[in-house]
Amino acid sequence: MSKTPQRRTERGERTRRKIMDTATALICDRGYSATSVDLICREAKVVKTALYWHFGSKAGLLSAIFDDIKTHWVDVVANEIAGKGSGAARLDSMMAAFRDIVVNRAHLLRIVDVIICESGSIDPDALESVRRLHKNTMSTIIAGFEHAMGGPVPRAEQLSHTITGLLRGIHRHYILYGDTLDLDAYFDDFKRTIIACLAARLQDKN
């Protein structure tokens, strides 16, 4: 009898994960507005009451997806960067994390783009969840640079926006050309751009 609550919890977590994964794939493929609760539940093979039980609403589901991205990617990257020794090692860790997104976790970029493009017709609570993820991502990048440089970096917020813009550019090229794209060359230029931006900021600071 003592194992029954644990089994129910594990089953509930599996259902919760299945709903989130299904919703993420559908939103990336069809868009947020065109992805209905009925469709999510049909594809996930769960009843609608399960979705409402776990998330409360479609906006609550989206918020949970972005919180999950933060927990399982943004926070992990932040901890990994902070744990490296030299500034160069931390920058390399950041580049490796960015490359992993492009190759293995493209939905992290795609779902944010979808929500931003549909922002005019999206529930304010759902839109706030992507703003929260965006702020957390920017903070992680800024903290990574500050750890790498041993102190504050001038205009770090603008630099973080430049970096995410470059990352999205590489991501779009990878979608178009796949494995035929020389990712090493793109990320080498990406790294050089970051180093040049950092050098210019530090020179201004001095």
Residue pairs with C-beta under 8 A, 6 or more apart in sequence:
12 54
15 46
15 50
15 54
16 54
16 64
18 44
18 45
18 46
19 40
19 41
19 44
19 46
19 50
19 51
19 54
19 55
19 61
20 61
20 64
20 65
20 68
22 40
22 43
22 44
23 35
23 40
23 44
23 61
23 62
23 65
24 65
24 107
24 111
25 107
26 35
26 39
26 40
26 43
27 35
27 62
27 111
27 114
27 115
28 107
28 110
28 111
28 114
31 114
31 117
31 118
32 62
32 114
32 115
32 118
32 122
32 126
33 118
33 121
33 122
37 48
37 51
37 58
38 48
40 51
40 58
40 61
41 47
41 48
41 50
41 51
51 61
54 61
54 64
55 61
55 63
55 64
58 123
58 126
59 123
59 125
59 126
59 129
60 125
62 115
62 126
62 129
62 130
63 125
63 126
63 128
63 129
65 111
65 129
66 129
66 130
66 132
66 133
67 129
67 133
69 108
69 133
70 132
70 133
70 136
73 97
73 101
73 105
73 108
74 133
74 136
74 137
74 140
75 140
77 93
77 94
77 97
77 140
77 144
78 140
78 143
78 144
80 93
80 97
81 90
81 93
81 94
81 97
81 140
81 143
81 144
81 147
81 148
82 90
82 143
82 144
82 147
84 90
84 92
84 93
84 147
87 147
87 148
87 149
87 150
88 148
90 144
90 147
90 148
91 144
91 148
91 191
91 194
91 195
94 141
94 144
95 187
95 190
95 191
98 167
98 187
98 190
99 183
99 187
101 108
101 109
101 167
101 171
102 109
102 167
102 170
102 171
102 174
102 183
103 174
103 183
106 171
106 174
106 175
109 167
109 168
109 171
112 130
112 133
112 134
113 168
115 122
115 126
115 127
115 130
116 130
119 127
137 160
137 164
138 157
138 160
138 161
138 164
141 159
141 160
141 163
141 164
142 153
142 156
142 157
142 159
142 160
145 153
145 156
145 159
145 160
145 198
146 152
146 153
146 156
149 198
149 202
153 159
153 198
153 201
153 202
154 201
154 202
154 204
154 205
155 201
159 194
159 197
159 198
159 201
162 193
162 197
163 194
166 190
166 193
167 190
170 183
170 186
170 187
170 190
173 181
173 186
174 181
174 183
